[in-house]
Amino acid sequence: MPRFANQKLKCLYLVDFLLQNSDEQHAVTVAQMAEYLAQRGISAERKSLYSDLEALRQWGLDVEYRKSPDSGYYVASRRFQLPELKLLVDAVQSSKFLSLRKSSELITKLETLASRYEAQALRRQVYVTHRIKNMNESIYYNVDALHGAIAAGSRITFRYFDWDLRGKKEYRRSGQRYEVSPWALLWDDENYYLVGYDAAHAERRHYRVDKMESILQTGEPRLGQALFRQFDPAEYSRKVFGMYGGEPQQVTLRFDAAMANIVFDRFGREQMLFPTADGGFTVTVEVVPSPQFFAWLTGLGRSVRILGPQSVQQAFLDHLQHVLSAYESGRQSPQHDV
């Protein structure tokens, strides 16, 4: 590259050097800047570098000078501060829907937003190797494709699969394509879900994004506008335990007093709790009665009881009996020496 062309890139290289090599704990000198630029074929006198640094300040780069200790210039503030980057790294590494390879790629990119010294602190925070990560690398691109379809207001088609006992894909509907009107993406229980309208059944349904494949826009306008006009994704995720499908119902529950935090965490602080004479409280919530909801109740043990409606109470009793019967049948079966 001609020497004159390199001179035009002087400030760009200077920004890159400052961002990579300086922070509040590490300052760089004018001599170090000049050496870095010289390695790239750019001559820089001390006086010109002072002018360049002032120009960068006016442009918006927060460059400061400190006299001691280790006098020099450093970038005092960035678009993302180190604690914010640590939060983002933790979100990426703990996200089950991202594969191990994609998690590592994203974290490497996040590291470029910090100085090389701060990047080392981010790298020491990474513990993705032994976490359960998604096997489907395409989810990263599925999310982008679905956002595009939602923004375009277009129906989509896709193939949907499960994993069999050998870890191989087993396509639903014998591999025939689903057609859905996409309306929202939710992140629930460490998985991404598409919430859409299924015209064939005239109802709202959701699909695991990591189990979708070959997503295509049809170009036809979405259906289900009336159903999704008042749709609140946050409210929807509170009602649907484990994203298990079904119709929401008003269910009244009686809790021990110590369970107030559990109720607020699950259903929101706006819920009205009504004290009972025995020291507990009741609350009425809208949920989808499902095995996942019943499992949540079971985990709370004797501290919660379904008061109504009776149909949900009976369904919970049937669920418990069904689980119990599996152990009773196992207890009655003949024992074998191992």
Secondary structure, 3 states (H helix, E strand, C coil): CCHHHHHHCHHHHHHHHHHHHCECCECECHHHHHHHHHCCCCCCCHHHHHHHHHHHHHHCCCEEEECCCCCEEEECCCCCCHHHHHHHHHHHHHCCCCCHHHHHHHHHHHHCCCCHHHHHHHHHCCCCCCCCCCCCCCHHHHHHHHHHHHHHCEEEEEEEEEECCCCCEEEHHHHCCEEEEEEEEEEECCEEEEEEEECCCCEEEEEEHHHEEEEEEEEEECCCHHHHCCCCHHHHHHHCHHHCCCCCEEEEEEECHHHHHHHHHHHCCCCCCEECCCCCEEEEEEECCCHHHHHHHHHCHHHEEEEECHHHHHHHHHHHHHHHHHHHHHHHCCCCCC
